[in-house]
Amino acid sequence: MADEPVKLDQVKSHLRIDPTEDSDDAHLALLVIAARRAIEQRTGRAVVGEAADIGDDDAMVVAMSVLMLVGAWYANREAVVVGSAAPAELPLAVEWLIAPLRRFTC
């Protein structure tokens, strides 16, 4: 998780998980990677690595979006939330956060 937009301790703080508890660390690390990749795919922009093309302000928005996605996916570990009207691809708050980061290509 060295190159990811958020560190494990940030994720645990966001989720209010005891920082010394390590039983979910591997799962949380996978969620961070999946969230980052979902944001990259949705925005058409690289978030980490040599190809990263975001500034500091956008990096903070990406980090908050990753934390929100990880939180949603950690709380709802199934693909569909029972009792919801229709499953959403990404939580609405995340959609709003990353919408300005989108790159449109023809």
Long-range contacts (C-beta under 8 A, 24 or more apart in sequence): 1-29, 1-32, 1-33, 3-48, 3-49, 4-32, 4-33, 4-36, 4-48, 4-66, 5-32, 5-36, 5-47, 5-48, 5-59, 5-62, 5-63, 5-66, 6-32, 6-63, 6-66, 6-67, 6-70, 8-32, 10-63, 10-67, 11-67, 11-70, 14-67, 14-70, 14-71, 15-70, 15-71, 15-74, 24-74, 27-74, 28-70, 28-74, 31-69, 31-70, 31-73, 31-74, 32-66, 32-70, 34-69, 34-73, 35-65, 35-66, 35-69, 35-70, 35-73, 36-62, 36-66, 38-69, 38-90, 39-65, 39-66, 39-69, 39-94, 39-98, 39-101, 42-90, 42-98, 42-102, 43-98, 43-101, 43-102, 43-103, 44-102, 44-103, 44-104, 44-105, 45-101, 45-102, 45-103, 54-101, 58-101, 61-97, 61-98, 61-100, 61-101, 62-98, 62-101, 64-97, 65-94, 65-97, 65-98, 68-93, 68-94, 68-97, 69-94
